[in-house]
Amino acid sequence: MNYSDKLSIQLAIGSKQYPLEIDRKDEELYRKAADLINNKIHRYISYFPSQEKEDYMAMTLIDITINLLKESNMNDKVKEMIDIIDKTLKLDNL
């Protein structure tokens, strides 16, 4: 990958700016991730006012991680179901 495939961006997360150098093709993903994080932070701020910034970040991190784990478990279950269907179809063809 050459240098022109890289892009320098600033992502605002909470009240802080984060400079990043990313692959140009991934810019939209980074921006969507920042929006998702910021939306969750603001939701926790409205639910639990007067907490520390670190608490909002931790709650957001836990929320996103739980969703990723659930999605990963769902993907595993779908793969298992596809394997069962494949095996069943192969038996029917015998």
N, CA, C and O atoms as a CHARMM CRD file, in Angstrom:
* protein
*
  376
    1    1 MET  N      0.85700  -1.17000   0.00000 PROA 1      0.00000
    2    1 MET  CA     0.00000   0.00000   0.00000 PROA 1      0.00000
    3    1 MET  C      0.90200   1.23200   0.00000 PROA 1      0.00000
    4    1 MET  O      1.80100   1.34500   0.83300 PROA 1      0.00000
    5    2 ASN  N      0.66700   2.13500  -0.91600 PROA 2      0.00000
    6    2 ASN  CA     1.51400   3.32000  -0.95200 PROA 2      0.00000
    7    2 ASN  C      0.91900   4.44300  -0.10800 PROA 2      0.00000
    8    2 ASN  O     -0.19900   4.34400   0.39900 PROA 2      0.00000
    9    3 TYR  N      1.69100   5.49900   0.02400 PROA 3      0.00000
   10    3 TYR  CA     1.31200   6.59500   0.91600 PROA 3      0.00000
   11    3 TYR  C     -0.00200   7.24800   0.50100 PROA 3      0.00000
   12    3 TYR  O     -0.74300   7.72800   1.35900 PROA 3      0.00000
   13    4 SER  N     -0.30400   7.27800  -0.78600 PROA 4      0.00000
   14    4 SER  CA    -1.53200   7.93900  -1.24700 PROA 4      0.00000
   15    4 SER  C     -2.78400   7.18600  -0.81900 PROA 4      0.00000
   16    4 SER  O     -3.88400   7.73500  -0.87800 PROA 4      0.00000
   17    5 ASP  N     -2.62900   5.93100  -0.38600 PROA 5      0.00000
   18    5 ASP  CA    -3.76600   5.16100   0.10100 PROA 5      0.00000
   19    5 ASP  C     -4.09100   5.49500   1.55300 PROA 5      0.00000
   20    5 ASP  O     -5.08900   5.01700   2.09300 PROA 5      0.00000
   21    6 LYS  N     -3.25300   6.31300   2.18700 PROA 6      0.00000
   22    6 LYS  CA    -3.43500   6.70100   3.58000 PROA 6      0.00000
   23    6 LYS  C     -4.11200   8.06800   3.64200 PROA 6      0.00000
   24    6 LYS  O     -3.99600   8.88900   2.73200 PROA 6      0.00000
   25    7 LEU  N     -4.82100   8.27800   4.74400 PROA 7      0.00000
   26    7 LEU  CA    -5.53200   9.54100   4.93700 PROA 7      0.00000
   27    7 LEU  C     -5.39800   9.94000   6.40000 PROA 7      0.00000
   28    7 LEU  O     -5.59600   9.11200   7.28900 PROA 7      0.00000
   29    8 SER  N     -5.06600  11.19300   6.65400 PROA 8      0.00000
   30    8 SER  CA    -5.01600  11.71000   8.01500 PROA 8      0.00000
   31    8 SER  C     -6.35900  12.34400   8.33500 PROA 8      0.00000
   32    8 SER  O     -6.83000  13.22000   7.61000 PROA 8      0.00000
   33    9 ILE  N     -6.97500  11.89500   9.43100 PROA 9      0.00000
   34    9 ILE  CA    -8.26200  12.45100   9.84000 PROA 9      0.00000
   35    9 ILE  C     -8.22200  12.77100  11.33200 PROA 9      0.00000
   36    9 ILE  O     -7.34300  12.31100  12.06200 PROA 9      0.00000
   37   10 GLN  N     -9.18100  13.55800  11.75800 PROA 10     0.00000
   38   10 GLN  CA    -9.38500  13.86300  13.17100 PROA 10     0.00000
   39   10 GLN  C    -10.75800  13.31900  13.54500 PROA 10     0.00000
   40   10 GLN  O    -11.76100  13.68200  12.92900 PROA 10     0.00000
   41   11 LEU  N    -10.80600  12.45300  14.54800 PROA 11     0.00000
   42   11 LEU  CA   -12.09400  11.95200  15.02100 PROA 11     0.00000
   43   11 LEU  C    -12.37500  12.56600  16.37900 PROA 11     0.00000
   44   11 LEU  O    -11.53100  12.53400  17.27400 PROA 11     0.00000
   45   12 ALA  N    -13.57300  13.12700  16.52500 PROA 12     0.00000
   46   12 ALA  CA   -14.00200  13.66800  17.80800 PROA 12     0.00000
   47   12 ALA  C    -14.76200  12.57700  18.54700 PROA 12     0.00000
   48   12 ALA  O    -15.80800  12.11400  18.09200 PROA 12     0.00000
   49   13 ILE  N    -14.22500  12.17300  19.69000 PROA 13     0.00000
   50   13 ILE  CA   -14.88500  11.18900  20.55400 PROA 13     0.00000
   51   13 ILE  C    -15.06400  11.87300  21.90300 PROA 13     0.00000
   52   13 ILE  O    -14.09400  12.27200  22.54600 PROA 13     0.00000
   53   14 GLY  N    -16.31800  12.00100  22.32000 PROA 14     0.00000
   54   14 GLY  CA   -16.57800  12.75100  23.54700 PROA 14     0.00000
   55   14 GLY  C    -16.14500  14.18200  23.33600 PROA 14     0.00000
   56   14 GLY  O    -16.56400  14.82900  22.37600 PROA 14     0.00000
   57   15 SER  N    -15.32000  14.67400  24.21500 PROA 15     0.00000
   58   15 SER  CA   -14.86000  16.06700  24.10600 PROA 15     0.00000
   59   15 SER  C    -13.41300  16.15800  23.63400 PROA 15     0.00000
   60   15 SER  O    -12.76900  17.19100  23.81500 PROA 15     0.00000
   61   16 LYS  N    -12.90300  15.10300  23.03800 PROA 16     0.00000
   62   16 LYS  CA   -11.49900  15.06600  22.64700 PROA 16     0.00000
   63   16 LYS  C    -11.35200  14.72800  21.16700 PROA 16     0.00000
   64   16 LYS  O    -12.15200  13.98000  20.60500 PROA 16     0.00000
   65   17 GLN  N    -10.32200  15.29000  20.55000 PROA 17     0.00000
   66   17 GLN  CA    -9.99100  15.01300  19.15600 PROA 17     0.00000
   67   17 GLN  C     -8.88100  13.97400  19.09200 PROA 17     0.00000
   68   17 GLN  O     -7.91000  14.04500  19.84500 PROA 17     0.00000
   69   18 TYR  N     -9.02600  13.01300  18.19400 PROA 18     0.00000
   70   18 TYR  CA    -8.02500  11.96500  18.02600 PROA 18     0.00000
   71   18 TYR  C     -7.51700  11.98500  16.58800 PROA 18     0.00000
   72   18 TYR  O     -8.27300  11.70200  15.65900 PROA 18     0.00000
   73   19 PRO  N     -6.23000  12.32200  16.39800 PROA 19     0.00000
   74   19 PRO  CA    -5.67000  12.28200  15.03900 PROA 19     0.00000
   75   19 PRO  C     -5.34100  10.84300  14.67500 PROA 19     0.00000
   76   19 PRO  O     -4.73500  10.11600  15.46100 PROA 19     0.00000
   77   20 LEU  N     -5.74000  10.44400  13.49100 PROA 20     0.00000
   78   20 LEU  CA    -5.49300   9.08200  13.02700 PROA 20     0.00000
   79   20 LEU  C     -4.99400   9.11100  11.58900 PROA 20     0.00000
   80   20 LEU  O     -5.36900   9.98200  10.80500 PROA 20     0.00000
   81   21 GLU  N     -4.15700   8.16200  11.26100 PROA 21     0.00000
   82   21 GLU  CA    -3.79600   7.92500   9.87000 PROA 21     0.00000
   83   21 GLU  C     -4.37500   6.56500   9.50900 PROA 21     0.00000
   84   21 GLU  O     -4.00700   5.54600  10.09300 PROA 21     0.00000
   85   22 ILE  N     -5.27700   6.56200   8.54800 PROA 22     0.00000
   86   22 ILE  CA    -6.03600   5.36000   8.22200 PROA 22     0.00000
   87   22 ILE  C     -5.93000   5.06600   6.72800 PROA 22     0.00000
   88   22 ILE  O     -5.48200   5.90200   5.94400 PROA 22     0.00000
   89   23 ASP  N     -6.34800   3.87100   6.35900 PROA 23     0.00000
   90   23 ASP  CA    -6.49600   3.57100   4.93400 PROA 23     0.00000
   91   23 ASP  C     -7.66700   4.38900   4.39700 PROA 23     0.00000
   92   23 ASP  O     -8.73700   4.43900   5.00400 PROA 23     0.00000
   93   24 ARG  N     -7.45200   5.01100   3.28200 PROA 24     0.00000
   94   24 ARG  CA    -8.46600   5.88400   2.68200 PROA 24     0.00000
   95   24 ARG  C     -9.80700   5.16000   2.51600 PROA 24     0.00000
   96   24 ARG  O    -10.86500   5.76100   2.70100 PROA 24     0.00000
   97   25 LYS  N     -9.76400   3.88600   2.17100 PROA 25     0.00000
   98   25 LYS  CA   -10.99400   3.13200   1.93100 PROA 25     0.00000
   99   25 LYS  C    -11.80200   2.90400   3.21500 PROA 25     0.00000
  100   25 LYS  O    -12.98400   2.56600   3.14800 PROA 25     0.00000
  101   26 ASP  N    -11.17400   3.08400   4.37400 PROA 26     0.00000
  102   26 ASP  CA   -11.84300   2.84000   5.65600 PROA 26     0.00000
  103   26 ASP  C    -12.40200   4.09400   6.31600 PROA 26     0.00000
  104   26 ASP  O    -12.93600   4.02300   7.42300 PROA 26     0.00000
  105   27 GLU  N    -12.28600   5.22800   5.66100 PROA 27     0.00000
  106   27 GLU  CA   -12.70500   6.48700   6.29000 PROA 27     0.00000
  107   27 GLU  C    -14.16000   6.44600   6.75400 PROA 27     0.00000
  108   27 GLU  O    -14.45800   6.83700   7.88200 PROA 27     0.00000
  109   28 GLU  N    -15.05000   5.98800   5.91500 PROA 28     0.00000
  110   28 GLU  CA   -16.46500   5.95500   6.27800 PROA 28     0.00000
  111   28 GLU  C    -16.70000   5.08900   7.52000 PROA 28     0.00000
  112   28 GLU  O    -17.50600   5.44900   8.37900 PROA 28     0.00000
  113   29 LEU  N    -16.00500   3.95800   7.62100 PROA 29     0.00000
  114   29 LEU  CA   -16.14400   3.10000   8.80300 PROA 29     0.00000
  115   29 LEU  C    -15.69700   3.82100  10.07000 PROA 29     0.00000
  116   29 LEU  O    -16.35700   3.72700  11.10500 PROA 29     0.00000
  117   30 TYR  N    -14.58800   4.53200   9.99400 PROA 30     0.00000
  118   30 TYR  CA   -14.10800   5.27200  11.16200 PROA 30     0.00000
  119   30 TYR  C    -15.09500   6.35500  11.56400 PROA 30     0.00000
  120   30 TYR  O    -15.35600   6.54900  12.75100 PROA 30     0.00000
  121   31 ARG  N    -15.63800   7.05200  10.59700 PROA 31     0.00000
  122   31 ARG  CA   -16.59100   8.12600  10.89100 PROA 31     0.00000
  123   31 ARG  C    -17.88700   7.55300  11.48900 PROA 31     0.00000
  124   31 ARG  O    -18.44900   8.12800  12.42100 PROA 31     0.00000
  125   32 LYS  N    -18.34900   6.43200  10.95400 PROA 32     0.00000
  126   32 LYS  CA   -19.54500   5.78600  11.51100 PROA 32     0.00000
  127   32 LYS  C    -19.28000   5.28800  12.92900 PROA 32     0.00000
  128   32 LYS  O    -20.14500   5.39200  13.79900 PROA 32     0.00000
  129   33 ALA  N    -18.09400   4.75400  13.15800 PROA 33     0.00000
  130   33 ALA  CA   -17.73700   4.28600  14.49800 PROA 33     0.00000
  131   33 ALA  C    -17.73700   5.44800  15.48400 PROA 33     0.00000
  132   33 ALA  O    -18.24900   5.31600  16.59500 PROA 33     0.00000
  133   34 ALA  N    -17.17400   6.57300  15.09100 PROA 34     0.00000
  134   34 ALA  CA   -17.15300   7.74800  15.96200 PROA 34     0.00000
  135   34 ALA  C    -18.57700   8.21900  16.26000 PROA 34     0.00000
  136   34 ALA  O    -18.89000   8.57000  17.39700 PROA 34     0.00000
  137   35 ASP  N    -19.43900   8.22800  15.24300 PROA 35     0.00000
  138   35 ASP  CA   -20.84100   8.62500  15.45100 PROA 35     0.00000
  139   35 ASP  C    -21.53600   7.67700  16.42400 PROA 35     0.00000
  140   35 ASP  O    -22.24900   8.12400  17.32200 PROA 35     0.00000
  141   36 LEU  N    -21.33200   6.37500  16.25100 PROA 36     0.00000
  142   36 LEU  CA   -21.93800   5.38500  17.13900 PROA 36     0.00000
  143   36 LEU  C    -21.47300   5.59900  18.58100 PROA 36     0.00000
  144   36 LEU  O    -22.28600   5.61300  19.50600 PROA 36     0.00000
  145   37 ILE  N    -20.17900   5.76400  18.76200 PROA 37     0.00000
  146   37 ILE  CA   -19.62500   5.97800  20.09500 PROA 37     0.00000
  147   37 ILE  C    -20.19800   7.24400  20.72100 PROA 37     0.00000
  148   37 ILE  O    -20.63800   7.23000  21.87000 PROA 37     0.00000
  149   38 ASN  N    -20.19200   8.33600  19.96300 PROA 38     0.00000
  150   38 ASN  CA   -20.69600   9.60400  20.49300 PROA 38     0.00000
  151   38 ASN  C    -22.18300   9.53300  20.83300 PROA 38     0.00000
  152   38 ASN  O    -22.61300  10.08900  21.84400 PROA 38     0.00000
  153   39 ASN  N    -22.96200   8.86500  20.00900 PROA 39     0.00000
  154   39 ASN  CA   -24.39500   8.71300  20.30400 PROA 39     0.00000
  155   39 ASN  C    -24.61100   7.94800  21.60000 PROA 39     0.00000
  156   39 ASN  O    -25.46400   8.31300  22.40900 PROA 39     0.00000
  157   40 LYS  N    -23.83600   6.88800  21.79400 PROA 40     0.00000
  158   40 LYS  CA   -23.96900   6.10500  23.03800 PROA 40     0.00000
  159   40 LYS  C    -23.50800   6.90900  24.24700 PROA 40     0.00000
  160   40 LYS  O    -24.13600   6.85300  25.30400 PROA 40     0.00000
  161   41 ILE  N    -22.42200   7.65300  24.10200 PROA 41     0.00000
  162   41 ILE  CA   -21.95700   8.49800  25.20000 PROA 41     0.00000
  163   41 ILE  C    -23.03900   9.48800  25.59700 PROA 41     0.00000
  164   41 ILE  O    -23.33000   9.65000  26.78300 PROA 41     0.00000
  165   42 HSD  N    -23.64300  10.15700  24.60500 PROA 42     0.00000
  166   42 HSD  CA   -24.69000  11.15000  24.89500 PROA 42     0.00000
  167   42 HSD  C    -25.91300  10.49600  25.53500 PROA 42     0.00000
  168   42 HSD  O    -26.56200  11.09500  26.39300 PROA 42     0.00000
  169   43 ARG  N    -26.22000   9.29200  25.12800 PROA 43     0.00000
  170   43 ARG  CA   -27.34500   8.57900  25.73600 PROA 43     0.00000
  171   43 ARG  C    -27.06000   8.30700  27.21300 PROA 43     0.00000
  172   43 ARG  O    -27.92600   8.51100  28.06400 PROA 43     0.00000
  173   44 TYR  N    -25.84800   7.84600  27.51400 PROA 44     0.00000
  174   44 TYR  CA   -25.49700   7.58300  28.91300 PROA 44     0.00000
  175   44 TYR  C    -25.43500   8.87300  29.73400 PROA 44     0.00000
  176   44 TYR  O    -25.78500   8.88000  30.91500 PROA 44     0.00000
  177   45 ILE  N    -24.99500   9.94600  29.11400 PROA 45     0.00000
  178   45 ILE  CA   -24.98800  11.23600  29.82100 PROA 45     0.00000
  179   45 ILE  C    -26.40900  11.63000  30.20400 PROA 45     0.00000
  180   45 ILE  O    -26.64500  12.13000  31.30400 PROA 45     0.00000
  181   46 SER  N    -27.35700  11.40200  29.29300 PROA 46     0.00000
  182   46 SER  CA   -28.74400  11.77200  29.61300 PROA 46     0.00000
  183   46 SER  C    -29.36800  10.82300  30.64200 PROA 46     0.00000
  184   46 SER  O    -30.20500  11.24000  31.44400 PROA 46     0.00000
  185   47 TYR  N    -28.96600   9.55500  30.62200 PROA 47     0.00000
  186   47 TYR  CA   -29.49400   8.58300  31.59800 PROA 47     0.00000
  187   47 TYR  C    -28.89100   8.77300  32.98400 PROA 47     0.00000
  188   47 TYR  O    -29.58300   8.65800  33.99600 PROA 47     0.00000
  189   48 PHE  N    -27.60300   9.06200  33.01900 PROA 48     0.00000
  190   48 PHE  CA   -26.87100   9.12600  34.28600 PROA 48     0.00000
  191   48 PHE  C    -26.08400  10.43500  34.38600 PROA 48     0.00000
  192   48 PHE  O    -24.86100  10.42900  34.24500 PROA 48     0.00000
  193   49 PRO  N    -26.76100  11.54000  34.62200 PROA 49     0.00000
  194   49 PRO  CA   -26.03100  12.81000  34.72300 PROA 49     0.00000
  195   49 PRO  C    -25.08100  12.81500  35.92400 PROA 49     0.00000
  196   49 PRO  O    -25.25000  12.03900  36.86400 PROA 49     0.00000
  197   50 SER  N    -24.11500  13.67200  35.88000 PROA 50     0.00000
  198   50 SER  CA   -23.16700  13.89800  36.98300 PROA 50     0.00000
  199   50 SER  C    -22.17600  12.76000  37.19200 PROA 50     0.00000
  200   50 SER  O    -21.66500  12.59600  38.29900 PROA 50     0.00000
  201   51 GLN  N    -21.89400  11.98000  36.17300 PROA 51     0.00000
  202   51 GLN  CA   -20.86200  10.94600  36.27000 PROA 51     0.00000
  203   51 GLN  C    -19.54900  11.50200  35.70000 PROA 51     0.00000
  204   51 GLN  O    -19.52900  12.55400  35.06200 PROA 51     0.00000
  205   52 GLU  N    -18.49100  10.79300  35.93800 PROA 52     0.00000
  206   52 GLU  CA   -17.18700  11.16700  35.38200 PROA 52     0.00000
  207   52 GLU  C    -17.14100  10.78700  33.89700 PROA 52     0.00000
  208   52 GLU  O    -17.83400   9.86600  33.46600 PROA 52     0.00000
  209   53 LYS  N    -16.31900  11.50400  33.12000 PROA 53     0.00000
  210   53 LYS  CA   -16.16800  11.20800  31.69400 PROA 53     0.00000
  211   53 LYS  C    -15.74900   9.75300  31.47700 PROA 53     0.00000
  212   53 LYS  O    -16.22000   9.09100  30.55100 PROA 53     0.00000
  213   54 GLU  N    -14.86600   9.27100  32.33700 PROA 54     0.00000
  214   54 GLU  CA   -14.37900   7.89800  32.19700 PROA 54     0.00000
  215   54 GLU  C    -15.52300   6.89600  32.36800 PROA 54     0.00000
  216   54 GLU  O    -15.52900   5.84100  31.73300 PROA 54     0.00000
  217   55 ASP  N    -16.48700   7.22800  33.22700 PROA 55     0.00000
  218   55 ASP  CA   -17.62600   6.33300  33.42900 PROA 55     0.00000
  219   55 ASP  C    -18.46300   6.23000  32.15900 PROA 55     0.00000
  220   55 ASP  O    -18.90500   5.14200  31.79100 PROA 55     0.00000
  221   56 TYR  N    -18.68100   7.35700  31.49000 PROA 56     0.00000
  222   56 TYR  CA   -19.44700   7.33200  30.23400 PROA 56     0.00000
  223   56 TYR  C    -18.70900   6.53300  29.16900 PROA 56     0.00000
  224   56 TYR  O    -19.32000   5.77800  28.41300 PROA 56     0.00000
  225   57 MET  N    -17.39300   6.70400  29.11400 PROA 57     0.00000
  226   57 MET  CA   -16.60600   5.95200  28.13600 PROA 57     0.00000
  227   57 MET  C    -16.65900   4.46300  28.45500 PROA 57     0.00000
  228   57 MET  O    -16.79600   3.64100  27.54800 PROA 57     0.00000
  229   58 ALA  N    -16.55200   4.10800  29.73500 PROA 58     0.00000
  230   58 ALA  CA   -16.59200   2.69200  30.12600 PROA 58     0.00000
  231   58 ALA  C    -17.95600   2.08700  29.80900 PROA 58     0.00000
  232   58 ALA  O    -18.02500   0.97600  29.28200 PROA 58     0.00000
  233   59 MET  N    -19.04200   2.79600  30.11900 PROA 59     0.00000
  234   59 MET  CA   -20.38400   2.27600  29.82300 PROA 59     0.00000
  235   59 MET  C    -20.55700   2.07200  28.32400 PROA 59     0.00000
  236   59 MET  O    -21.14000   1.07900  27.88800 PROA 59     0.00000
  237   60 THR  N    -20.05100   3.01300  27.54200 PROA 60     0.00000
  238   60 THR  CA   -20.13400   2.90600  26.08300 PROA 60     0.00000
  239   60 THR  C    -19.32100   1.72000  25.58900 PROA 60     0.00000
  240   60 THR  O    -19.78000   0.96700  24.73000 PROA 60     0.00000
  241   61 LEU  N    -18.13700   1.55000  26.11400 PROA 61     0.00000
  242   61 LEU  CA   -17.27700   0.43200  25.72400 PROA 61     0.00000
  243   61 LEU  C    -17.92900  -0.90500  26.05700 PROA 61     0.00000
  244   61 LEU  O    -17.90500  -1.83200  25.24700 PROA 61     0.00000
  245   62 ILE  N    -18.51000  -1.00300  27.24400 PROA 62     0.00000
  246   62 ILE  CA   -19.20300  -2.24300  27.62900 PROA 62     0.00000
  247   62 ILE  C    -20.37800  -2.50400  26.69500 PROA 62     0.00000
  248   62 ILE  O    -20.56100  -3.62800  26.22900 PROA 62     0.00000
  249   63 ASP  N    -21.16900  -1.48100  26.42200 PROA 63     0.00000
  250   63 ASP  CA   -22.33900  -1.61100  25.55200 PROA 63     0.00000
  251   63 ASP  C    -21.94100  -2.13400  24.17000 PROA 63     0.00000
  252   63 ASP  O    -22.52700  -3.09700  23.67500 PROA 63     0.00000
  253   64 ILE  N    -20.95400  -1.50300  23.55500 PROA 64     0.00000
  254   64 ILE  CA   -20.52600  -1.88600  22.21200 PROA 64     0.00000
  255   64 ILE  C    -19.91900  -3.29100  22.22000 PROA 64     0.00000
  256   64 ILE  O    -20.17100  -4.07700  21.30700 PROA 64     0.00000
  257   65 THR  N    -19.13000  -3.60800  23.23200 PROA 65     0.00000
  258   65 THR  CA   -18.50300  -4.92300  23.31100 PROA 65     0.00000
  259   65 THR  C    -19.54600  -6.02600  23.47800 PROA 65     0.00000
  260   65 THR  O    -19.43900  -7.07600  22.84400 PROA 65     0.00000
  261   66 ILE  N    -20.54300  -5.80200  24.31600 PROA 66     0.00000
  262   66 ILE  CA   -21.61700  -6.79200  24.49300 PROA 66     0.00000
  263   66 ILE  C    -22.33400  -7.02400  23.16900 PROA 66     0.00000
  264   66 ILE  O    -22.61900  -8.16700  22.81200 PROA 66     0.00000
  265   67 ASN  N    -22.62700  -5.95600  22.44200 PROA 67     0.00000
  266   67 ASN  CA   -23.29000  -6.10300  21.14500 PROA 67     0.00000
  267   67 ASN  C    -22.43000  -6.88500  20.15700 PROA 67     0.00000
  268   67 ASN  O    -22.94800  -7.70800  19.40400 PROA 67     0.00000
  269   68 LEU  N    -21.12600  -6.63600  20.15300 PROA 68     0.00000
  270   68 LEU  CA   -20.22200  -7.39000  19.27400 PROA 68     0.00000
  271   68 LEU  C    -20.18600  -8.86800  19.64000 PROA 68     0.00000
  272   68 LEU  O    -20.19600  -9.73300  18.76400 PROA 68     0.00000
  273   69 LEU  N    -20.14300  -9.15200  20.94400 PROA 69     0.00000
  274   69 LEU  CA   -20.13400 -10.55000  21.38000 PROA 69     0.00000
  275   69 LEU  C    -21.43800 -11.25500  21.02000 PROA 69     0.00000
  276   69 LEU  O    -21.41900 -12.41000  20.59500 PROA 69     0.00000
  277   70 LYS  N    -22.56300 -10.57700  21.18600 PROA 70     0.00000
  278   70 LYS  CA   -23.84900 -11.16400  20.81100 PROA 70     0.00000
  279   70 LYS  C    -23.88100 -11.45700  19.31600 PROA 70     0.00000
  280   70 LYS  O    -24.34200 -12.51500  18.88700 PROA 70     0.00000
  281   71 GLU  N    -23.38800 -10.51400  18.53700 PROA 71     0.00000
  282   71 GLU  CA   -23.36500 -10.69700  17.08900 PROA 71     0.00000
  283   71 GLU  C    -22.44700 -11.85000  16.70300 PROA 71     0.00000
  284   71 GLU  O    -22.76700 -12.62800  15.80400 PROA 71     0.00000
  285   72 SER  N    -21.31900 -11.96100  17.37300 PROA 72     0.00000
  286   72 SER  CA   -20.39300 -13.05500  17.10900 PROA 72     0.00000
  287   72 SER  C    -21.03900 -14.39500  17.43700 PROA 72     0.00000
  288   72 SER  O    -20.91700 -15.35000  16.66900 PROA 72     0.00000
  289   73 ASN  N    -21.72700 -14.46900  18.58000 PROA 73     0.00000
  290   73 ASN  CA   -22.42800 -15.70400  18.95200 PROA 73     0.00000
  291   73 ASN  C    -23.50900 -16.03800  17.93400 PROA 73     0.00000
  292   73 ASN  O    -23.70700 -17.20600  17.59700 PROA 73     0.00000
  293   74 MET  N    -24.21100 -15.01700  17.44200 PROA 74     0.00000
  294   74 MET  CA   -25.26000 -15.24000  16.44900 PROA 74     0.00000
  295   74 MET  C    -24.65200 -15.77900  15.16000 PROA 74     0.00000
  296   74 MET  O    -25.21200 -16.68300  14.54100 PROA 74     0.00000
  297   75 ASN  N    -23.50800 -15.23100  14.75300 PROA 75     0.00000
  298   75 ASN  CA   -22.84400 -15.71800  13.54900 PROA 75     0.00000
  299   75 ASN  C    -22.44000 -17.17700  13.69600 PROA 75     0.00000
  300   75 ASN  O    -22.56600 -17.95800  12.75300 PROA 75     0.00000
  301   76 ASP  N    -21.95200 -17.54900  14.88600 PROA 76     0.00000
  302   76 ASP  CA   -21.58700 -18.94300  15.13300 PROA 76     0.00000
  303   76 ASP  C    -22.80900 -19.84700  15.02300 PROA 76     0.00000
  304   76 ASP  O    -22.72300 -20.93300  14.44900 PROA 76     0.00000
  305   77 LYS  N    -23.94100 -19.41600  15.56200 PROA 77     0.00000
  306   77 LYS  CA   -25.17000 -20.21900  15.50300 PROA 77     0.00000
  307   77 LYS  C    -25.65300 -20.36000  14.06900 PROA 77     0.00000
  308   77 LYS  O    -26.10700 -21.43300  13.67000 PROA 77     0.00000
  309   78 VAL  N    -25.56100 -19.29800  13.29700 PROA 78     0.00000
  310   78 VAL  CA   -25.97500 -19.35600  11.89300 PROA 78     0.00000
  311   78 VAL  C    -25.08900 -20.34500  11.13900 PROA 78     0.00000
  312   78 VAL  O    -25.58400 -21.13300  10.33400 PROA 78     0.00000
  313   79 LYS  N    -23.77400 -20.30600  11.39800 PROA 79     0.00000
  314   79 LYS  CA   -22.85600 -21.25200  10.74400 PROA 79     0.00000
  315   79 LYS  C    -23.21100 -22.69100  11.10500 PROA 79     0.00000
  316   79 LYS  O    -23.19100 -23.57200  10.24500 PROA 79     0.00000
  317   80 GLU  N    -23.53500 -22.93100  12.37900 PROA 80     0.00000
  318   80 GLU  CA   -23.93300 -24.27300  12.80200 PROA 80     0.00000
  319   80 GLU  C    -25.19900 -24.71700  12.07400 PROA 80     0.00000
  320   80 GLU  O    -25.29400 -25.86300  11.63400 PROA 80     0.00000
  321   81 MET  N    -26.15900 -23.82500  11.94700 PROA 81     0.00000
  322   81 MET  CA   -27.41700 -24.16200  11.26700 PROA 81     0.00000
  323   81 MET  C    -27.16600 -24.45700   9.79400 PROA 81     0.00000
  324   81 MET  O    -27.76600 -25.37600   9.23700 PROA 81     0.00000
  325   82 ILE  N    -26.29400 -23.69600   9.16200 PROA 82     0.00000
  326   82 ILE  CA   -25.97000 -23.93600   7.75500 PROA 82     0.00000
  327   82 ILE  C    -25.31200 -25.30400   7.59500 PROA 82     0.00000
  328   82 ILE  O    -25.60700 -26.02700   6.64300 PROA 82     0.00000
  329   83 ASP  N    -24.41900 -25.66500   8.52400 PROA 83     0.00000
  330   83 ASP  CA   -23.78200 -26.98200   8.47500 PROA 83     0.00000
  331   83 ASP  C    -24.81600 -28.09500   8.60400 PROA 83     0.00000
  332   83 ASP  O    -24.75200 -29.09300   7.88700 PROA 83     0.00000
  333   84 ILE  N    -25.75800 -27.92500   9.51000 PROA 84     0.00000
  334   84 ILE  CA   -26.81500 -28.93000   9.69400 PROA 84     0.00000
  335   84 ILE  C    -27.65100 -29.05200   8.43100 PROA 84     0.00000
  336   84 ILE  O    -27.97300 -30.16000   8.00300 PROA 84     0.00000
  337   85 ILE  N    -28.00400 -27.92300   7.83500 PROA 85     0.00000
  338   85 ILE  CA   -28.80200 -27.93400   6.59800 PROA 85     0.00000
  339   85 ILE  C    -28.01900 -28.62000   5.48200 PROA 85     0.00000
  340   85 ILE  O    -28.57200 -29.43700   4.74600 PROA 85     0.00000
  341   86 ASP  N    -26.73200 -28.28900   5.35400 PROA 86     0.00000
  342   86 ASP  CA   -25.89900 -28.91300   4.33000 PROA 86     0.00000
  343   86 ASP  C    -25.84500 -30.42800   4.49900 PROA 86     0.00000
  344   86 ASP  O    -25.98100 -31.17400   3.52900 PROA 86     0.00000
  345   87 LYS  N    -25.64700 -30.87500   5.73500 PROA 87     0.00000
  346   87 LYS  CA   -25.57800 -32.30900   5.99900 PROA 87     0.00000
  347   87 LYS  C    -26.91000 -32.97700   5.68600 PROA 87     0.00000
  348   87 LYS  O    -26.94300 -34.07300   5.12600 PROA 87     0.00000
  349   88 THR  N    -28.00100 -32.32400   6.04400 PROA 88     0.00000
  350   88 THR  CA   -29.32900 -32.87100   5.77800 PROA 88     0.00000
  351   88 THR  C    -29.57500 -32.97600   4.28700 PROA 88     0.00000
  352   88 THR  O    -30.09600 -33.98400   3.81000 PROA 88     0.00000
  353   89 LEU  N    -29.20300 -31.94200   3.54700 PROA 89     0.00000
  354   89 LEU  CA   -29.39100 -31.96400   2.08700 PROA 89     0.00000
  355   89 LEU  C    -28.55000 -33.06200   1.44000 PROA 89     0.00000
  356   89 LEU  O    -28.99200 -33.70700   0.48800 PROA 89     0.00000
  357   90 LYS  N    -27.36700 -33.27000   1.94400 PROA 90     0.00000
  358   90 LYS  CA   -26.49700 -34.33400   1.39600 PROA 90     0.00000
  359   90 LYS  C    -27.09500 -35.69300   1.66200 PROA 90     0.00000
  360   90 LYS  O    -27.00800 -36.58100   0.81300 PROA 90     0.00000
  361   91 LEU  N    -27.70400 -35.88100   2.82600 PROA 91     0.00000
  362   91 LEU  CA   -28.34300 -37.16700   3.14400 PROA 91     0.00000
  363   91 LEU  C    -29.55200 -37.39900   2.23800 PROA 91     0.00000
  364   91 LEU  O    -29.80300 -38.52900   1.82000 PROA 91     0.00000
  365   92 ASP  N    -30.30100 -36.33900   1.93100 PROA 92     0.00000
  366   92 ASP  CA   -31.48300 -36.46700   1.07800 PROA 92     0.00000
  367   92 ASP  C    -31.10500 -36.84600  -0.34900 PROA 92     0.00000
  368   92 ASP  O    -31.89700 -37.46300  -1.06300 PROA 92     0.00000
  369   93 ASN  N    -29.89400 -36.47800  -0.76500 PROA 93     0.00000
  370   93 ASN  CA   -29.45600 -36.75500  -2.12200 PROA 93     0.00000
  371   93 ASN  C    -28.91500 -38.17200  -2.29200 PROA 93     0.00000
  372   93 ASN  O    -28.62500 -38.59300  -3.41300 PROA 93     0.00000
  373   94 LEU  N    -28.77900 -38.90000  -1.20900 PROA 94     0.00000
  374   94 LEU  CA   -28.22800 -40.26000  -1.29900 PROA 94     0.00000
  375   94 LEU  C    -29.21000 -41.24300  -1.85000 PROA 94     0.00000
  376   94 LEU  O    -28.89200 -42.42400  -1.98500 PROA 94     0.00000
